[in-house]
Amino acid sequence: MKYLKRKKSAQTNDLGDNDPLSGVANLFDIGLVFIVGLLMMIFSAFHLSELFNESSEITIMKKDNKGNFEIITKKGKKIEAVKVKDSTAKGRGEKLGIAYRLEDGSMIYVPYNKEE
């Protein structure tokens, strides 16, 4: 009898499997693994792994729904974003060459030769 009473009192103090919050920690861990996997998938899908390489130089041109452009450049550890307000150029300049768009969508730039 002495041993039965001791066992019974130990069970009443220990919640064991009846604890409703025991699964919350597991859900939190699963959520973290899911978020890390999602971030890795996004970086690989958009080829953004070069952003973590210190020696790489990247230029990204982005256009939003309103038609505004933003140029993002990365040189070493420095990342700079420039918003282009007006898409029309003003002032004087010189002709540098001609750009042609081919049927497959690729573009060819032919420099202007001043001697001709």
Residue frames relative to the residue before (quaternion, step in Angstrom):
aa qw qx qy qz dx dy dz
M 1.0000 0.0000 0.0000 0.0000 0.00 0.00 0.00
K 0.6126 0.5822 -0.3350 0.4166 3.48 1.01 -0.80
Y 0.6983 0.4675 -0.2667 0.4719 3.59 0.93 -0.87
L 0.6274 0.5435 -0.3366 0.4446 3.59 1.04 -0.67
K 0.6527 0.5119 -0.3170 0.4598 3.58 0.97 -0.80
R 0.6446 0.5202 -0.3272 0.4549 3.59 0.97 -0.79
K 0.6540 0.5098 -0.3098 0.4652 3.59 0.93 -0.81
K 0.6602 0.5242 -0.3037 0.4440 3.52 0.92 -0.87
S 0.6783 0.4812 -0.2979 0.4687 3.59 0.93 -0.80
A 0.6135 0.5410 -0.3479 0.4582 3.60 1.12 -0.59
Q 0.6580 0.5110 -0.3143 0.4552 3.59 1.02 -0.70
T 0.6538 0.5167 -0.3336 0.4408 3.59 0.97 -0.64
N 0.6815 0.4719 -0.2974 0.4736 3.61 1.06 -0.61
D 0.7082 0.4223 -0.2526 0.5062 3.61 1.07 -0.65
L 0.3521 -0.7535 0.5153 0.2064 3.58 -0.68 1.08
G 0.1580 -0.8432 0.5017 0.1110 3.59 1.08 -0.69
D 0.8386 -0.1467 0.1366 0.5065 3.56 -0.82 -1.02
N 0.6085 0.5839 -0.3516 0.4064 3.59 1.19 -0.25
D 0.4790 0.6680 -0.4448 0.3557 3.62 1.24 0.02
P 0.3420 -0.7721 0.4921 0.2114 3.65 -0.52 1.06
L 0.6924 0.4749 -0.2832 0.4634 3.65 1.14 -0.44
S 0.4377 0.7147 -0.4624 0.2896 3.62 1.20 0.05
G 0.6986 0.4700 -0.2793 0.4615 3.63 1.07 -0.55
V 0.5034 0.6703 -0.4233 0.3436 3.60 1.21 -0.26
A 0.6355 0.5235 -0.3345 0.4584 3.60 0.98 -0.76
N 0.6506 0.5056 -0.3216 0.4666 3.59 0.98 -0.75
L 0.6422 0.5125 -0.3271 0.4669 3.63 1.00 -0.73
F 0.6278 0.5296 -0.3286 0.4663 3.57 1.05 -0.74
D 0.6569 0.5020 -0.3074 0.4711 3.60 0.94 -0.84
I 0.6475 0.5069 -0.3175 0.4721 3.59 0.96 -0.80
G 0.6373 0.5283 -0.3237 0.4582 3.59 1.03 -0.76
L 0.6512 0.5101 -0.3160 0.4647 3.59 0.97 -0.80
V 0.6479 0.5052 -0.3168 0.4739 3.58 0.95 -0.84
F 0.6439 0.5228 -0.3183 0.4591 3.59 0.99 -0.80
I 0.6639 0.5036 -0.3051 0.4610 3.61 0.93 -0.88
V 0.6588 0.4961 -0.3149 0.4697 3.61 0.91 -0.85
G 0.6498 0.5096 -0.3139 0.4686 3.58 0.98 -0.79
L 0.6429 0.5213 -0.3173 0.4629 3.58 1.02 -0.79
L 0.6540 0.5030 -0.3140 0.4698 3.60 0.95 -0.82
M 0.6457 0.5101 -0.3230 0.4675 3.59 0.97 -0.80
M 0.6462 0.5152 -0.3202 0.4632 3.60 1.00 -0.78
I 0.6529 0.5106 -0.3179 0.4603 3.61 0.95 -0.83
F 0.6643 0.4995 -0.3094 0.4620 3.59 0.93 -0.88
S 0.6902 0.4578 -0.2991 0.4739 3.60 0.95 -0.73
A 0.6384 0.5375 -0.3384 0.4348 3.62 1.03 -0.69
F 0.7682 0.3309 -0.1795 0.5179 3.59 0.99 -0.80
H 0.4163 -0.7367 0.4407 0.2997 3.59 1.32 0.24
L 0.3183 0.7715 -0.4851 0.2610 3.57 0.92 0.94
S 0.3963 0.7286 -0.4810 0.2843 3.61 1.21 0.16
E 0.5702 0.6003 -0.3772 0.4151 3.60 1.21 -0.40
L 0.5402 0.6233 -0.4073 0.3921 3.61 1.19 -0.35
F 0.6902 0.4711 -0.2793 0.4730 3.60 1.14 -0.57
N 0.5830 0.5588 -0.3771 0.4534 3.60 1.25 -0.20
E 0.3914 -0.7638 0.4651 0.2170 3.60 -0.60 1.14
S 0.7123 0.4729 -0.2721 0.4416 3.60 1.02 -0.64
S 0.5932 0.5956 -0.3742 0.3916 3.62 1.18 -0.17
E 0.2148 -0.7354 0.6279 0.1370 3.54 -1.28 0.58
I 0.0290 -0.8121 0.5803 -0.0531 3.56 -0.70 1.14
T 0.0621 -0.7564 0.6493 0.0495 3.55 -1.14 0.74
I 0.0484 -0.7904 0.6103 -0.0213 3.57 -0.75 1.11
M 0.1417 -0.7683 0.6194 0.0771 3.57 -0.92 0.93
K 0.0757 -0.8238 0.5611 -0.0298 3.56 -0.61 1.19
K 0.1225 -0.7809 0.6100 0.0556 3.58 -1.03 0.82
D 0.2754 -0.7716 0.5498 0.1629 3.59 -0.82 0.97
N 0.7507 -0.4124 0.2785 0.4344 3.59 -1.32 -0.02
K 0.6768 0.4969 -0.2903 0.4591 3.60 1.12 -0.61
G 0.5692 -0.6140 0.3781 0.3950 3.60 1.24 -0.15
N 0.4925 0.6475 -0.4376 0.3830 3.60 1.24 0.13
F 0.2905 -0.7609 0.5596 0.1533 3.55 -1.00 0.87
E 0.0729 -0.7564 0.6481 0.0512 3.52 -1.28 0.60
I 0.1798 -0.7808 0.5937 0.0749 3.57 -0.82 1.04
I 0.0968 -0.7918 0.6030 0.0087 3.57 -0.67 1.16
T 0.0177 -0.7997 0.5996 -0.0249 3.58 -0.69 1.10
K 0.1092 -0.7701 0.6270 0.0435 3.54 -1.12 0.81
K 0.0345 0.7684 -0.6360 0.0628 3.54 -0.78 1.10
G 0.8151 -0.0421 -0.0172 0.5775 3.57 -0.35 1.22
K 0.7873 -0.2426 0.2068 0.5278 3.57 -0.65 -1.11
K 0.6174 0.5699 -0.3378 0.4242 3.60 1.25 -0.28
I 0.0777 -0.7733 0.6292 0.0099 3.58 -0.86 1.07
E 0.0290 -0.8075 0.5879 -0.0378 3.56 -0.77 1.08
A 0.1241 -0.7803 0.6111 0.0489 3.57 -0.96 0.93
V 0.0677 -0.7912 0.6078 -0.0050 3.57 -0.84 1.06
K 0.2461 -0.7595 0.5853 0.1413 3.57 -0.81 1.02
V 0.2722 -0.7494 0.5865 0.1427 3.55 -0.86 1.02
K 0.2751 -0.8044 0.5104 0.1291 3.57 -0.45 1.23
D 0.8081 0.1409 -0.0341 0.5709 3.57 0.76 -1.06
S 0.3152 -0.7882 0.4998 0.1723 3.58 -0.69 1.05
T 0.6258 0.5189 -0.3595 0.4582 3.62 1.20 -0.13
A 0.3662 -0.7314 0.5368 0.2069 3.55 -0.98 0.89
K 0.1425 -0.7763 0.6105 0.0662 3.55 -1.12 0.73
G 0.6654 0.5009 -0.3703 0.4114 3.55 -1.13 0.60
R 0.6201 -0.5465 0.4196 0.3751 3.52 -1.36 -0.11
G 0.0645 0.7897 -0.6079 0.0509 3.53 -1.23 0.51
E 0.3638 -0.7025 0.5564 0.2540 3.53 -1.28 -0.12
K 0.5573 -0.6128 0.4515 0.3318 3.51 -1.20 0.60
L 0.2116 -0.8088 0.5418 0.0865 3.57 -0.71 1.10
G 0.7631 -0.2612 0.1969 0.5574 3.56 1.08 -0.62
I 0.4423 -0.6565 0.5409 0.2842 3.52 -1.35 -0.19
A 0.2021 -0.7628 0.6037 0.1135 3.56 -1.03 0.85
Y 0.1236 -0.7819 0.6096 0.0417 3.57 -0.96 0.95
R 0.2290 -0.7382 0.6160 0.1521 3.56 -1.09 0.79
L 0.3220 -0.7617 0.5379 0.1637 3.56 -0.74 1.11
E 0.7001 -0.4835 0.3265 0.4117 3.56 -1.31 0.27
D 0.6874 0.4769 -0.2908 0.4642 3.59 1.06 -0.64
G 0.6240 -0.5764 0.3237 0.4165 3.61 1.27 0.07
S 0.5630 0.5905 -0.4047 0.4131 3.60 1.19 -0.24
M 0.3072 -0.7543 0.5577 0.1601 3.55 -1.23 0.52
I 0.1584 -0.7607 0.6250 0.0752 3.54 -1.18 0.75
Y 0.1873 -0.7694 0.6039 0.0907 3.55 -0.95 0.95
V 0.1067 -0.7776 0.6188 0.0305 3.57 -0.81 1.08
P 0.3569 -0.7547 0.5037 0.2222 3.62 -0.48 1.14
Y 0.4757 -0.6591 0.5102 0.2811 3.54 -1.15 0.72
N 0.2363 -0.7649 0.5881 0.1151 3.55 -0.90 1.00
K 0.3406 -0.7742 0.5002 0.1854 3.64 -0.52 1.16
E 0.6142 0.5863 -0.3493 0.3961 3.62 1.11 -0.56
E 0.6243 0.5643 -0.3553 0.4070 3.63 1.07 -0.51
